[in-house]
């Protein structure tokens, strides 16, 4: 692997740079052929932990299987993704509740939220599923991992009216100033992903500047949204270094410090 400047310097000083991938889907079929190699390369690039949300009931077992294979490296989260919400969402929610009663240590409820990009016809169902999962998270005292796409105002409205006790994360946060501003007011962490490096992300620098370091996280959302210079390829945790470099450039802070802060921030 090619090391970035801060990694070369850290290697000379015998420092260990640890990066947390706060959102990844390594259980998907895109990794079926070479997952052990992907894991090894991620560790060699400084990866220390990967947090994985399922999507719906069909992905719970694959997710738990990966976590079982890498128990000191991968941590499961569970919920119902808004793009999987349909008329049978209550049955899906029953499965989520049942799994939460089983002897697995889920670290969050997610990813949950609203997505009007893929489906605008079931907004009410998505909102009901979102609210019910916030209530479930509050009952279990767990944070939530929020997916929102083309649904900023409804997402914020629901969060204001249904306060999550343990707050949580806006995952792969859209580069929307209003969403970031309101999300921070509500006490959420903001997780940045590959789009902050895209050449056509016109307001990426402004969004990065808006987010206090103590509220910032990084993620891959793999296998999606690989950052520059690897845009368009399958994403994995090795690419976290490009997010660190981008944030460090905008914040004018040493990349090592960005890595350290985002690593420590996950312990919310």
N, C-alpha and C positions, 0 to 999 in steps of 0.2 A: 504493500500500500504506500502511496505517496503521503508523506507527512507534511502538514502545514508548519509554518515557521514556529508557532508556539509549541507544537509537538516535538520538533527537532530540538528546540532549546530545552524543553522539559526533559527530554531523554538524556541530554548531556548533564543536566543537574540531578538526574535520577529522581525526578518527581513523577508521580502517577496522576495523570489527568483522567478523571472519571466523568463520564457523560451519561445522563439518564434520558432514555427515549420514553417520554411520557405517554406515547400513543402509537401503537403498531399492531398490524394484523398479520403476524408471521404464520398464523394457522391457515391462511388462505392457500389455494392450490398453486398460486404463483411461486410458493416456496417448497412445494412438495418434493422436488427432485434434489434439492441441495441445502436443506435447512441446516444440517450440522456445519457445513462450510460457511454458511451465512453467519451463524452464531460465532464461529471461531474468528472470522474476519472482523466482526463487530467488537469482540473482546480485544482483539489486537489493536483496534483503533481507539480504544479507551472506553468502550461501552461497559457499564457496570450493572445496569438494570433496564429491563424493558417491561412496560406496562401495557397489557392487552385487553381491549374490550371486545366482547362478542358482538354480533350484529343482530341475531335473532336465535330462535331455538335450534336451528340447523347448524349453528357454528359454536354452540357451547361445548360439545364434546371435543371437536378439533382444538379449540382454545385450551381447554383443560389438559388435553393430552400433551400439548407443547409445554405448558407450565409444569406438568409432571415430569417431563423429560429434562427440564432445566429449572429445577425448583429454587435454586439460589440466584437465578438470573431473570426469570419471567414471573410476572404477577398478574392474576386475572381480575378483570372487572366484568360486571354483568348488567345487562339492561336490554331494552328493545329500541333499536335504531328507528328514527322516524320514517325512513324509507321502507321499513318493513311493517309499518302500521297499516292494518286493514280491518275489515269487519270482524275478524277473529282475534283482534289484539288482546281481548280479555283472556283468551286461552294462552296466548303468549305470555301475558303478565303472570298468569298462574304458574307457568313453568319457571319464570324468573323467581317468584316467591318460593317455590318448592326448592329450587337450587340454593337459595340463600339460607335455607334451613338445613342443608346438607353440610357435612364437615369439610367445606372448602373455605379458605380465607379470601373472600373477595374484598378488594381494597377500596372499591367505589361502585356506584351505580352509573353505568354508562356503556356505550354512549347513548344519550337520550337528547330529545330536543325537537326542533322543527325543521322541516326541509320542504320549502315551497318551490324549489327548482325542479325537482323530479315529479312532484305531485301537488297540484293546487286544488284538487277536487275533494280532498279529505282533511281539510284544515282543522275542522272541529274534532275529528278522531285523533289527529296528531296532538292537538292541544290537550285532550283528555288523557291520552297516554303519557304525555309529558308531566302533567299535574299529578297523576297517580304515582308516577315514579319518583317525583320529588317527595311526596308524602311517604312513600316506602323508604326512601333514603333517610328522611327525618326519623322515622320509626326505628331504624337500625343505626342511626347516628353515623351515617356514611356520607362522604362528599359525592357530588355528582359531576359527571363529565358531559359537557354540553356540545351538541352539534347544532349549528344554526346556519341555514343557507337561504338567502332571500326571504328572511323572516325576522329581521332585526327587531322591529317594534313589538311584534307579538311575543317574541322571546323575552324581551325586557319586561313587558307588561305582566307576563305569567310569573316571572321571578320576583317582581315587586309584590304581587298579590299572594304568592305562595313561597314564603321565604325559606330557602334551604338552610337548615341549621348549621351544617358543616361547610357550607359554600361549595367550592370546587373549582373547576377549570373550564374556560372556554377553549375547547380544543380546536387546533388548526384555525385559530380565530380569523374570520374574514377581515380584510384590511379596510375596516369601516370605522371612522373616527367616533361616530355616535355610539356604536356598540362597545368599543373599547372604553370610552368615557363612562358609560353607564355600567358596564361590567365591573370596572374598578370601583365605582361608587358603591356597588353592591357587595364588594369585598372578594371578588373572584380573582383567581390567577388567570393570566392570559398566556396561552401556549402558541408559540410561533413555529411555523413549518416552512417547507420549501418555497411557497410563493413570495416570501420576503426577499428572495434572491432573484426572482424572475425579472428580466429586463423590462417587461411591460407592466410591472407593479409600480405605478406612478407615485403612490403615497406610502410605500413601504418604510422609507426612512422616517417620515413623520409619525407613523404608527409606532415604530420602535422607540422613538424619542418620547412618545406619550406614556409608555409603560415603565413604571418604576422598576428598578432591578429586582427589588424584593417581591414583585408580583409577576415575574417573568419565568416562563418555562419554555422548553424546546421539545420538538417531536419530529418524527418522520411521517406519520400516518401511512407507513409503508403497507403495501407496495406502491402507493400512489405518491404523486407530487414530489418527485426527486428534485432537489435544488440544482441551480446552476453550479458547476458546469456539466452536471449529469442529467439535466432535465430531459424527460422523455424515456428514461430507462427505469427499470425496476428499482424502487427505493429500498434502502435498508439503513441500519443504524450507523454505518460508516459515514454516512452523509451528514450526520449531526455537526461535524467539524465545520462544514460550510456555513451553517446557521450561526455557529459561534463566531466565526470570522466576520460575517456580515454585521452581527449585532455589535461586536467589538469596534468595527470600523465606524459605525454610526454613533455609538456612545463614546467613542474615543477613550476606550478602556482596554487594558491588556486582555487578550483572548483567554488567558488562564483564569483571570478573574471572572469573566462571564461564565466559563465552564464551572468554576467553583460555586458561584452564586446560584446558577440554575440547578446544579446538583443538590445543593442544600435546600432550595425552595420546595422540592417535592415533599419534604418532611412536614407538610402542613397538617 
